[in-house]
Amino acid sequence: MTPNVGGADRIIRIILGVVLLALVFLSPATLGGGALYWVALIAGLAMLLTGLFRFCGLYALLGINTCPTK
């Protein structure tokens, strides 16, 4: 798995992932506890993990690469 998430994209993903997970765990009543809760949980985990591992499967499928060339 070659990295395909870089720079600003990576920072934005990590920040959004942390914010979504904070919403899920710190104030679940805000999300209603239903489908929105689960969507926020899954999206938060996906954003955080793709930011940390610098690899996005969807980017790979679409041929997108935001990493600078070396």
PAFISE-930759 format. One record per residue (C-alpha): residue in one letter; z, y negated, x negated. Coordinates in steps of 0.05 Angstrom, whole numbers, plus 5000, padded with zeros to 4 digits. Example, Ala and Ser with C-alpha at 12.3 -4.5 7.8 and 13.67 -1.06 7.14 Angstrom:
PAFISE-930759
a515650904754 s514350214727 
***
This chain:
PAFISE-930759
m500050005000 t497649384966 p501148734988 n497148335038 v502447835061 g503847265014 g506746575004 a508046155066 d506146735112 r511747155082 i516946605088 i515046465160 r515547205178 i522447275147 i525146655181 l522346845249 g524947555241 v531947315225 v531846815284 l529547355333 l534647855309 a540047325313 l538247195385 v538547935400 f545248055368 l548947395376 s546947215448 p543847805484 a545547485551 t540446935535 l534947465535 g537247785600 g538348485571 g531648735599 a524748785571 l525248115535 y531248375496 w527248975470 v521048565455 a525248075414 l528648645378 i522249005359 a518548365342 g524348115299 l524748775261 a517148785251 m516948075226 l522848165179 l520248825150 t513148585140 g515747965105 l520448365060 f515448905042 r509448425038 f505148915077 c502548845148 g498849435179 l495148995228 y492648555171 a490249185136 l486349405197 l483248715206 g481748615132 i486248005126 n489747855061 t494047235050 c496347434980 p493447014924 t488547394880 k491147554810 
***
